[in-house]
Amino acid sequence: MNSSRPYLVRAFNDWILDNHCTPHIVVDAGIQGVQVPADHVANGQIVLNISPSAVKALMIGDDALEFSARFGGVPMQVYIPLQAVMAIYARENGEGMVFGSEPGSPDPDGGRPSKSQEPREGDKERPAGRPSLKVVK
């Protein structure tokens, strides 16, 4: 199946704008192909305002999000592969969505499980063919 991320980013962007709020995205600047102003990257991430008043020619395609903007008065073409978008939210109230990794997307840890993903003593193996869901409140 195609990635759901481009659809969700477009939908949340529209929803945030329809509610007269300011859409911001959190980007993992370490993903290959990300072109953002390096001076504004902190802890490997950058938060960008993607409202129509802040950017020009915003295009959210199936593979990437791109636009032109000014950073410190300097114009720049920004290119962000959608796998690098970690979250989209409204600045005014924090409503939005945080994205997890999707099947088939590159593993930022180079294939090693993170500490939180490593099996712990006492964990049971799940059958591979049956997904499990849990309610998060």
Buried (B, 14 or more C-beta within 10 A) or exposed (E): EEBEBBEBBBBBBEBBBEEEBBBBBBBBBEBEEBBBBEEEBEEEBBBBEBBEEBBEEBEBEEEBBBBEBEEEEEEBEBBBBBBBBBBBBBBEEEBBBEBEEEEEBEEBEEEEEEEEEEEEEEEEEEEEEEEEEEEEE
